[in-house]
């Protein structure tokens, strides 16, 4: 919905008026992403979602928004505040999670890793083109046997003169089948440490020999962003493509901490959308001669949905403030990811139930948000893993074995 057609539910979904605290720049970013999401993404996304295809037609428009690279300073990136970056994820997710995931993988994970782990020369080499979406990115960490236990990754890298020979297997890699620039993590067979390598297409648009991606099919969520299963056999990467500032998994963790907030903001976007859809539906859907919004059970549901949504918004706003101040800890980020995942799934499910059978139809959007939230609760650390990270911070005892 545009500003001129905003419904009562959309107007009230920021119940504590938190957006009143946004700067003029943050408001401008929020509004241009919201306009793009509502007028360019929503009209086409259900068809792409149902066909399990990525809407590449949106890439030029996304580039024109000037949001790629979010909080990265320089190299053609906008250098946003963390709250502005949160607005990008929130507003895109209010329309669709697949497009938001594409942005998160490209802009936050891949570009973020290059920015944090690359030398200045390496950043100059890749980031400017990526900031304009002339090249797209991917982030290859997860393996078939190592999701939550990603520190145990088995993909290997062996030095051979001026090149590295990489062998292994990656899975659930967003845009990994098509990306021009892939940040891939592998264990150095020389010292056992985790290093980062940039896999890039050649001038003819081909990945290096030995990089063999297959698109994963049969997903029930995030169907409009494609994930790859990648078998790597004898792939050679030049030493110049090893990111100079990745020396161990601790460096990988720094990237994940910096980007984890995006998943929490995405959960807020899905929850806002589902609350707004449910409240608008309740106002117009009649049963037993009256709008269902007039029934006590429905009002109780809506009040609790809005309460949980407001809690999510408050946590994300505070998380952004702490991140900008350099005070956000890993455990804090984990708590926000855990809580927003739980609450976001609950709100989306409540909306589905309120719409009853109509909640199963793509045209009403709730089913897409609900299944996408299932994905959000899994990636960048499941709820259980986040709970253990917070629990370790509370007790001083690690439950990981």
Secondary structure as UniProt FT lines:
FT   HELIX           3..5
FT   HELIX           8..12
FT   TURN            15..16
FT   HELIX           18..21
FT   HELIX           24..36
FT   HELIX           37..41
FT   HELIX           42..51
FT   HELIX           56..58
FT   HELIX           59..64
FT   TURN            65..66
FT   TURN            68..71
FT   STRAND          73..74
FT   TURN            75..76
FT   STRAND          77..78
FT   HELIX           82..95
FT   HELIX           97..103
FT   HELIX           104..110
FT   HELIX           111..117
FT   HELIX           120..131
FT   TURN            132..133
FT   STRAND          137..140
FT   TURN            144..145
FT   TURN            148..149
FT   HELIX           150..152
FT   STRAND          156..160
FT   TURN            161..162
FT   STRAND          163..174
FT   TURN            175..178
FT   STRAND          181..188
FT   TURN            189..191
FT   STRAND          194..200
FT   TURN            203..204
FT   TURN            209..210
FT   STRAND          211..215
FT   TURN            223..224
FT   STRAND          227..238
FT   HELIX           239..241
FT   TURN            244..245
FT   HELIX           249..284
FT   STRAND          286..287
FT   TURN            288..289
FT   STRAND          290..291
FT   HELIX           292..294
FT   HELIX           296..324
FT   TURN            325..326
FT   HELIX           330..355
FT   HELIX           356..360
FT   HELIX           362..364
FT   HELIX           366..376
FT   TURN            377..380
FT   HELIX           383..395
//
